[in-house]
Amino acid sequence: MDPRERFLKIYANIPLNLRKEIILVFDNEPITWNVAYVEIFNKTDKSKKILKKLEELKLI
């Protein structure tokens, strides 16, 4: 399973109220589960960096 698939699977199981929590700070911007989802779902350039960082933090 690639990092994108793992993220989407984990995201689907996160309670709605926790999705607003900040999971990392990237380029001095807070990234919540919701922000990460939008970036990753749309396959932006930033999504690759977010996925890499989430893997390093062992969140996915």
N, C-alpha and C positions, 0 to 999 in steps of 0.2 A: 504494500500500500504506500503510495507516494505521500509526501507531506501535505499536499492540498487535500487529498481524500481524508487523511487522518484529521486535519483541522475541521473539515466539514462534518465529519462524524462526531467529533467532540463537541463542536458548536451546537449541533442539533440536540445534544443531551444536556446542555447547560441551562439551568433555570433562567427564565426571562429577566428576573431582577438582577442576576449576576452578570448579564451581558453588558451592563453599563459600567462595570468595574474596569479600571485601567489594568492592563496586563503587561505593558511594557512602555518605555519611553523611547521613541525612535526619532532621531534628528530634532531633539527638543520638543517633540509633539507627543502628547499622551495618546496611546493606542488602546482602545477598549476592544472587547470581543466584537462589538457591533462594527466598529471602524475596520477592524481586521477582516471581518466577514465581507464587507462591501469591497474592500481592496482585492481580496483573494477571489471572490466570486467573479469579479470583473477582469481578473488576470492582469492587473496593472503591473508596471515595473516595480513599484513599491511592494507589491504582494510577495515577490520573490525574496526580498530582504526581510519582510515580516516573518515569512515562513522559516527562513534560516534562523532568525533570532529566536523564534518560538521553539525550534528544535534544540538550539543551544541551551535554552532555559528548561528543556525537558517538559514543556507544557503540551507538546504534541508528540 
